[in-house]
Amino acid sequence: MSLKDYIRELRAIPTASLSDALNQIDINGTLNVHFNRVLEGIRIVGPAVTVLDKYSNRRVPPIEAIEAIDNAERGSVLVRAIEGGEACDIALFGGLMALSSKVRGLEGAVMCGAIRDFREIKDMGFQVFYRFLSPNTSIGRTEVKAVNVPIEYGGVRINPGDIVVGDDDGIVIIPRDRLAEVIERAKHIDELERREAEEIRRGRPFSQVIREYSRV
């Protein structure tokens, strides 16, 4: 199957099922921190384009991050983080970056820190998962260290090209080389839960159902 086919299938699979599938094969792919969302009920699925910042007082714009957006393939997900930990008062993403991302056809963004221009981003309908809100610019506080390098965040290693799936429950990262296996396991999990739900609707006690299917 092509990557487009896999992504099409992932759009119908909840992150909860994908998280369980990753757990079955001992892959830690669920970000273990809470993310807010600009848009409720809108999921994102796409390959990661990563940007790693470092703390710096040099007053330089994040040209490399902007170029990463310019050069990203349609359907990509921008992931940006700060080396050494997040900051709640430094905005890594704002209205102009969101507009550029939307025009270039990016699927969405995951900011491992703060964003600003929340209302502007919401009004344009671009989905961003973020940790905090802050009006502070990143200029003079961080600078881009590298683009399309592995990022460690939320207990998970995010490699360029790994598949990012975000929904109202949270975010999972699926290694590109395990995509087919994770999808098949998640689909099986969804089928088991569908059967459980049917049993419960027919009036069978959940305690009996769980003993048979072992799914919660």
N, C-alpha and C positions, 0 to 999 in steps of 0.2 A: 504494500500500500504506500501511497505517496504521503508526504507530510500534510498536505491539504486534506487528505482523507482521514488521517488520524485526528487532525484538529476538528474536523467536522464531527467525528464521533465524540470527542472530548466535550464539545459544547452541550451534549445531552447528559453528561455524567457529573453528579455533584462532587464537590471537593471532599466531602465526607467519605464517599466510596473510594475515591482516588487515594485518600490518606490511608484508609484501611488496606488497600491493595499494596501500597508502598510498605506498610508495616509487615505484611505477609512475607515480603522478600527482604526484610531487614534494611530498608532504605529509609533514612530520616529525611523526608521531603516536605514536612509540614512546618511552616514558619511558626515558631512558638511564642509569638508576640501578637497583640491585638492590633489590627489595622482598621482605620476608618475608611470610608468610601465617599467619593464625591457624589456618585449616583447610586441610589439603592436599587437592587434587583437587576443590575447589569453586570454580567460576568465577562471576564476577559480570558482569552486563550491564545497563546502565541509564543514564539521563540524569544528568549531573552537577549537583549542588547544591554550590556553592563557598563556602568560608569562608576569608577572608584575615585572618591575625593580624599584629600588629606587636609588636616587643619593647617591654615596658613594665613598670615596677615597681609600677604601681597594683594594689592588691589587689581586683580586681573579677572576679566570675565571668563565664564566657563566655556570657552570656544570649543574645546574638545567634546564637551557634552552636547553642544549645539550641532557640531559636525556629526556626532553619532546619530542624532535625529535625522539630519539631512541625508545620511548615507544608509539608514536602516531600510530593510525590505518592508514592503507593505505587510501589515499583520503582525509586526514585531511588538514586543513589550519592552519599554525602557525601564531598566532597574538601576537605581542610583543609591549609593551608600557612602558613608564616611569611614575611612580606615580608623580603627581604634574605638568605634562606638558612635552611636547616634547622638544628635544634638536636637533638643526640642525647640531651640530658638534660632535655627538657621534654615531658611527656606531653600530647598534644593530644586524646586520646580515652581513655575508661576504661569501667568496667563499667556505670555508670548511663547514660551516653550510648549505649552499645551496646544496653542493655535498651530504652531509649526508641526507638532506631532500629528494633529488631526488632519491637516492639509496633506502631509506626507503619507497618510494612511496607516499610522501606527494603531495597534489594537487598544493600547492603554499604557499606563505607567504604574510602577511600584516605587514609591519613594520611602526609603528606609530612614526617615527623618521627617522634617517639616515641609509644608508647601505654603504658598500664599496665593492671593487672587482667587480665593475659593469660589466666590459668586461668579466671576468671569468664566472660570473653568466649567462650572456647573451649567451656566447658561449656554455654553457652546456644545454641551453634551459629550464631553470627553471624560472617560473613566480613569480616575486615579485612585489608587490605594495609598494611604499615607498614615504616618504615625501622629503628627502634630500639625497645628497651624501656627504660623508666625509671620509677621510682616517683614522680618529682617532678611535682607539680601545675603547671599552667600559670598558676594564679593568683599574681600578683606577679611573673610573668616575661613573659607576653604578655597582650595584650587583643585582642579582635576589632576589626579595622579596617573591614571591609566584608563583606557577604554577597551572593552571586550577582554577583560581578565576575570578570573574567578573572584567571587565575592562571598565572604562568610557573613551570614546574618541570620538572626533568629534560630540559631542552631543548625542551619542548613548551608551547604555549599551550593552556590548558584554559578554555574558555568555558562559562558556565552553559548546560545543555541539550545540550552535546556528549555523545556516547555513550562511556561508559567500559566497556572490556572487559578483564577481568583473569582470568588462569588461571595454571597452574603455571609458565609461561614468562615471564610479566611482564604489563605493562599497556600497552594502546594506547588512544589517544583519537581518535575519529572525528568530524570536524566534522559537525554535524547536516545541513548542506546538501549534503554529499557522500556521505551514507549509502548511497543506492541504488547509486551507482557503485562504491563500495568493496566492497559486498557482492557485486555481480556479478563484479568482478575476483577477489575472494577465492574465490568458488565455482569460477571457472574454474581458478584455481591449484590448488585441492583436487582437481579432476577430473584435471588433468595429473599430479599426484603419485599419484593412484590408478592411473592407467595405468602410470606408471613402476614402481610397486610390483608390479603384475601381471607386467610384463616381467622384473623382477629375480627374482620367485618362480619364473618359468618357466626361470630359469637364464641369461638373457641378461646379459652383463657390464655392470656399472653404467657403465663408461666409454663403452660404446656407447649406453646409454640416455640418459645425460646429453647426449651430442652431439645426440641427436634432440629431446629435450624441454627441455633447458637449465634444469632444475629441480633444486635440491639441498635 
